[in-house]
Amino acid sequence: MLSEDALKKIDREVAKYPADQKQSAVMAALVIAQDEKGWLDRETIGDVADYLGMAQIAAYEVATFYNMYDLAPVGKHKLTVCTNLPCALSGGVHAADYLKKKLGIDFNETTPDGMFTLKEGECLGACGDAPVLLVNNKRMCCFMTPEEIDKLIAECK
């Protein structure tokens, strides 16, 4: 079950919608649950759905549709590299290859120490700043040269 603090945060999100449309807060509620638990297992997704008064399968459909939700454990720092065409043409693939070599992992893998998980992302909406990287779904990092990647990794450790 979610903590009282998480439920209060969800209540703040629910308050943004008409009283009979609590389920509209499902995306924000899943983010809050994931922030607390580290990832979303079926039980946590079910708890969110129950709290919002919606079918558990409906919340699960949301969690499985969007790539910002983690349905398996991830490292402390989830690094998502955009390799969509504009980023790929501007160094996104090279940034991803550099991270793979530096961390010793491939996409969808986590370092043995549990610190980093590497993900391949679709367009992050910052094509002009490529290559771009998203840290834990919240922090956008732009112009990620090998030197900038080294700084980010050192900062995260």
C-alpha positions as CSV (number, residue, x, y, z in Angstrom):
1,M,0.0,0.0,0.0
2,L,1.1,3.6,-0.6
3,S,2.2,5.8,2.3
4,E,0.0,8.6,3.7
5,D,2.4,11.1,2.1
6,A,1.9,9.5,-1.4
7,L,-1.9,9.5,-0.9
8,K,-1.9,13.2,0.0
9,K,0.0,13.9,-3.2
10,I,-2.5,11.9,-5.2
11,D,-5.3,13.8,-3.5
12,R,-3.8,17.0,-4.7
13,E,-3.8,15.6,-8.2
14,V,-7.4,14.4,-7.9
15,A,-8.5,17.8,-6.8
16,K,-7.6,19.2,-10.2
17,Y,-10.5,17.3,-11.8
18,P,-14.3,17.2,-11.3
19,A,-15.3,15.0,-8.3
20,D,-16.8,12.3,-10.5
21,Q,-13.6,12.0,-12.7
22,K,-11.0,11.0,-10.1
23,Q,-9.6,8.5,-12.6
24,S,-8.3,11.4,-14.7
25,A,-5.5,11.7,-12.2
26,V,-4.3,8.1,-13.0
27,M,-1.1,9.2,-14.8
28,A,0.0,11.5,-12.0
29,A,-0.9,8.9,-9.4
30,L,1.2,6.3,-11.1
31,V,4.2,8.6,-11.2
32,I,3.7,9.3,-7.4
33,A,3.5,5.6,-6.7
34,Q,6.6,4.9,-8.9
35,D,8.5,7.6,-7.1
36,E,7.8,6.0,-3.8
37,K,8.2,2.4,-4.7
38,G,10.9,2.7,-7.4
39,W,8.9,0.8,-10.0
40,L,5.3,-0.3,-10.5
41,D,4.3,-3.9,-9.8
42,R,0.8,-5.2,-10.4
43,E,-0.1,-4.8,-6.8
44,T,0.9,-1.1,-6.7
45,I,-1.0,-0.4,-9.9
46,G,-4.0,-2.1,-8.4
47,D,-3.7,0.0,-5.3
48,V,-3.6,3.2,-7.4
49,A,-6.7,2.0,-9.4
50,D,-8.6,1.1,-6.2
51,Y,-7.8,4.5,-4.6
52,L,-9.1,6.3,-7.7
53,G,-12.2,4.1,-8.0
54,M,-11.3,2.6,-11.4
55,A,-10.9,-0.8,-12.8
56,Q,-7.4,-2.2,-12.1
57,I,-7.0,-3.2,-15.8
58,A,-7.6,0.4,-16.9
59,A,-4.7,1.6,-14.7
60,Y,-2.6,-1.3,-15.9
61,E,-3.3,-0.3,-19.5
62,V,-2.0,3.2,-18.8
63,A,1.1,1.9,-17.0
64,T,1.9,-0.4,-19.9
65,F,1.2,2.1,-22.7
66,Y,3.7,4.9,-21.6
67,N,7.4,4.2,-21.4
68,M,7.9,6.5,-18.4
69,Y,6.4,3.8,-16.1
70,D,8.8,1.0,-15.1
71,L,7.1,-2.4,-14.7
72,A,10.3,-4.0,-13.5
73,P,13.0,-2.8,-11.1
74,V,15.4,-0.3,-12.5
75,G,18.6,1.3,-11.2
76,K,18.8,4.3,-9.0
77,H,19.4,6.4,-12.1
78,K,17.4,5.4,-15.2
79,L,19.1,7.0,-18.3
80,T,16.9,7.2,-21.4
81,V,18.8,8.1,-24.6
82,C,16.8,9.4,-27.5
83,T,17.8,7.5,-30.7
84,N,14.9,8.8,-32.9
85,L,16.1,10.0,-36.3
86,P,16.8,13.6,-35.5
87,C,18.8,12.7,-32.4
88,A,20.4,9.8,-34.2
89,L,21.6,12.1,-37.0
90,S,23.0,14.5,-34.3
91,G,24.9,12.0,-32.2
92,G,22.2,10.1,-30.2
93,V,23.4,6.7,-31.3
94,H,27.0,7.6,-30.5
95,A,25.9,8.8,-27.1
96,A,24.1,5.6,-26.5
97,D,27.1,3.5,-27.6
98,Y,29.4,5.6,-25.4
99,L,27.1,4.9,-22.4
100,K,26.9,1.2,-23.2
101,K,30.6,1.0,-23.2
102,K,31.1,3.2,-20.1
103,L,28.5,1.4,-18.0
104,G,29.2,-2.1,-19.4
105,I,25.5,-2.7,-20.1
106,D,23.1,-2.6,-23.1
107,F,19.6,-1.2,-23.4
108,N,17.2,-2.5,-20.8
109,E,20.0,-3.7,-18.5
110,T,21.1,-2.4,-15.1
111,T,24.7,-2.2,-13.8
112,P,25.6,-4.9,-11.3
113,D,25.7,-2.3,-8.5
114,G,22.1,-1.2,-9.2
115,M,23.1,2.4,-9.9
116,F,22.2,2.7,-13.7
117,T,19.6,1.4,-16.0
118,L,20.0,2.2,-19.7
119,K,16.9,2.7,-21.9
120,E,16.4,3.6,-25.5
121,G,13.8,6.4,-25.8
122,E,11.6,7.8,-28.5
123,C,11.5,11.5,-29.3
124,L,12.0,13.6,-26.1
125,G,11.0,16.8,-27.9
126,A,14.4,18.5,-27.9
127,C,15.7,17.6,-31.3
128,G,17.6,20.9,-31.6
129,D,19.6,20.0,-28.5
130,A,20.6,16.5,-29.6
131,P,21.9,14.3,-28.4
132,V,19.5,14.3,-25.4
133,L,19.2,12.1,-22.4
134,L,16.5,11.9,-19.8
135,V,17.4,11.0,-16.2
136,N,14.8,9.3,-14.1
137,N,12.0,10.7,-16.4
138,K,12.5,14.1,-14.9
139,R,15.7,15.8,-15.9
140,M,16.5,16.5,-19.5
141,C,20.2,16.7,-20.4
142,C,21.1,18.2,-23.7
143,F,24.2,18.2,-26.0
144,M,25.4,15.0,-24.4
145,T,29.0,14.7,-25.7
146,P,31.2,12.0,-24.1
147,E,32.6,14.8,-21.8
148,E,29.1,15.7,-20.7
149,I,28.1,12.1,-20.2
150,D,31.2,11.6,-18.0
151,K,30.2,14.6,-15.9
152,L,26.7,13.3,-15.5
153,I,27.8,9.8,-14.5
154,A,30.2,11.3,-11.9
155,E,27.5,13.5,-10.5
156,C,25.1,10.5,-10.2
157,K,27.6,8.3,-8.3
